[in-house]
Amino acid sequence: MKKTETKRTLAGKNAVELATELEALLKEQFGLRMQSATQQLANTSKLRDVRRSIARVRTLMGQKAREAGQPANAAKGNEGARA
């Protein structure tokens, strides 16, 4: 899937779906970091892609929160700590 298609699909999601997507990406990032630490990660560029996807989702969450008139921190929920 191309990045523009990914952006379109993410933009069409609501805040709850974005939070679910963010949680899945954070879990994937954790798994990839563990694989990297144990020298089992074959495709190291996957870490970069996941990190950028996390940034995309967080950016969209912030934009949607601003559009709704909420502070950006309210959209994060309990995800205040960064991994």
C-alpha positions as CSV (number, residue, x, y, z in Angstrom):
1,M,0.0,0.0,0.0
2,K,1.3,3.4,-0.9
3,K,1.8,6.1,1.7
4,T,-0.9,8.3,0.2
5,E,-3.4,5.5,0.4
6,T,-2.4,5.0,4.0
7,K,-2.9,8.7,4.8
8,R,-6.3,8.6,3.2
9,T,-7.4,5.6,5.2
10,L,-6.1,7.1,8.4
11,A,-7.8,10.4,7.7
12,G,-11.2,8.6,7.3
13,K,-11.0,7.1,10.8
14,N,-12.6,8.5,13.9
15,A,-10.8,9.2,17.2
16,V,-11.5,5.8,18.7
17,E,-10.2,4.0,15.6
18,L,-7.1,6.1,15.5
19,A,-6.5,5.3,19.2
20,T,-6.8,1.6,18.4
21,E,-4.4,2.0,15.4
22,L,-1.9,3.8,17.6
23,E,-2.1,1.1,20.2
24,A,-1.4,-1.6,17.6
25,L,1.5,0.4,16.1
26,L,3.1,0.9,19.6
27,K,2.8,-2.8,20.2
28,E,4.4,-3.6,16.9
29,Q,7.2,-1.1,17.6
30,F,7.9,-2.8,20.9
31,G,8.1,-6.2,19.2
32,L,10.4,-4.9,16.6
33,R,12.7,-3.2,19.2
34,M,12.9,-6.5,21.1
35,Q,13.8,-8.4,17.9
36,S,16.4,-5.7,17.1
37,A,17.9,-6.1,20.6
38,T,18.2,-9.9,20.3
39,Q,19.6,-9.6,16.7
40,Q,16.6,-11.3,15.2
41,L,15.3,-8.4,13.1
42,A,16.0,-9.0,9.4
43,N,14.3,-5.9,8.0
44,T,15.6,-2.9,10.0
45,S,13.7,-0.4,7.9
46,K,10.5,-1.7,9.3
47,L,11.3,0.1,12.6
48,R,11.6,3.4,10.8
49,D,8.3,2.8,8.9
50,V,6.4,2.0,12.1
51,R,7.9,5.0,13.9
52,R,6.7,7.3,11.1
53,S,3.3,5.7,11.1
54,I,3.0,6.4,14.8
55,A,3.8,10.0,14.1
56,R,1.2,10.1,11.4
57,V,-1.5,8.8,13.7
58,R,-0.6,11.1,16.5
59,T,-0.6,14.1,14.1
60,L,-4.1,13.2,12.9
61,M,-5.3,12.7,16.4
62,G,-4.1,16.2,17.3
63,Q,-5.7,17.7,14.2
64,K,-9.0,16.0,14.9
65,A,-8.9,17.1,18.6
66,R,-8.2,20.7,17.5
67,E,-11.1,20.6,15.0
68,A,-13.4,19.4,17.8
69,G,-12.2,22.1,20.1
70,Q,-10.5,19.8,22.6
71,P,-6.9,20.2,23.8
72,A,-4.5,17.8,22.1
73,N,-3.7,16.0,25.3
74,A,-7.3,14.9,25.7
75,A,-7.1,12.9,22.4
76,K,-4.1,10.9,23.7
77,G,-6.0,9.4,26.6
78,N,-3.6,7.3,28.7
79,E,-0.8,7.4,26.1
80,G,1.0,10.3,27.8
81,A,4.2,8.3,28.3
82,R,6.3,7.8,25.2
83,A,7.9,4.5,24.4
